[in-house]
């Protein structure tokens, strides 16, 4: 099932795409697509409502918001593709590299991305996002870890490299600027993604291909990541894990590095999970 939230920022309503591609209004049966709803039997109820065939249609041109409301936290994985580690002159990690993005970085998949004031090194990163649907705490193994997944989405882990790498402290300050986590367009439920390690990822800037890879090239799989993270923090329904990016970011390219500027257009795609498009603005 493809779940999404549509409408003006802060006024989104739950919706779904049926198999014919029609945008259907779920607001009569679903209050909100958030952690508490994902933790219950909400997905099954929404699926039944879609299959019943009597939901009202919505205008397909309606703005799409992030597919999950108010994520409690956004956990990110650094250097999870060996080619990305190589292009940034880092050793492939022996254990997953964890950092956090502020939850309010999450915006809709086609919303404007704002280059921070004083930024000269804003960068792009296509990533598979995992949306948690059940509490993951000290999971016993990878099977239990995967059972905690509600679904998958596209994330663009926008990053400011000077803030991240040259201003001291942790990576978070270069990762948590406003609008730095476009998410969606859809939450594709886990049952429709039989193998999250077989998804092609692609990203373009101004129509030029920049990233092209597959989740099969991850150093640590989705199951390994959830199992690992659950040893250090409790993952709760509605939380998001950004699972890392492959090679092709601006940071890894020759000088002068093609960092983002106002007016640039980023397009992001993952097989089966839809497509994003962002125009860059100035904060």
ZISUL-V470783 format. One line per field, one symbol per residue. ss: DSSP state (A for helix, B for strand, O for the rest). psi: psi as a letter, one per 20 degrees, with the letter a starting at -180 (. if undefined). burial: I if it has 24 or more other C-alpha atoms within 12 Angstrom, else O. A space follows every 50 residues. Layout:
ss->???
psi->???
burial->???
This chain:
ss->OBBBBBOOOOOOBBBBBOOOOOBBBOOOOOOOOOAAAAAOOAAAAAAAAA AAOOOOBOOOOOOBBOOOOOOOOBBBBBOOBAAAAAAOOOOOOOOOBBBB BOAAABBOOOOOBBBOOOOOOBBOOBBBBBBBOOOBOOOOOAAAAAOOBB BBBBBBBOBBAAAAAOOOOOAAAAOOOOOOBBBOOOBBBAAAOOOOOOOB BBBBBOOBBBBBBBAAABOOOAAAAAAAAOOOOOBOOOOBBBOOOOOOOA AAOOOOOOOOOOOOBBBBBBOOOBBBBBBBBBO
psi->qoqrpqrqpikqqqrqpaiijqoqojiiipgqnaghghibkgggggghgg hhjkqqqqpiiqqpaqipplphqopqpqljphhggghjkqppqhqppprq qphjiprrhjqppppqpjpilprqopqpppppiqpoolqhahghghiiph aqrpqomqqohghgiijrbrihhiijqqjjmppahqooqhijmhoijlpp qqpqpkippgpoaqiijqgprggggggghiihqppqpiqpppjrqaqjrh hjrqqpplqqqpiqppppqppijbqqppppap.
burial->IIIIIIIOOOOIIIIIIIOOOOIIIIIOIIOIIIIIIIIOOIIOOIIOII OOOOIOOIOOOIIIIIIIIIIIIIIIIIIIIIIIIOOIOOOOOOOIIIII IIIIIIIIIIIIIIIIOOIIIIIIIIIIIIIIIIIIOOIOOOOOIIIIII IIIIIIIIIIIIIIOOOOOOIIIIIIIIIIIIIIIIIIIIOOIOOIIOII IIIIIOOOOIIIIIIOIIIIIIIIIIIIIIOOOIIIIIIIIIIIIIIIII IIOOOOOOIIIOOIIIIIIIIIIIIIIIIIIOO
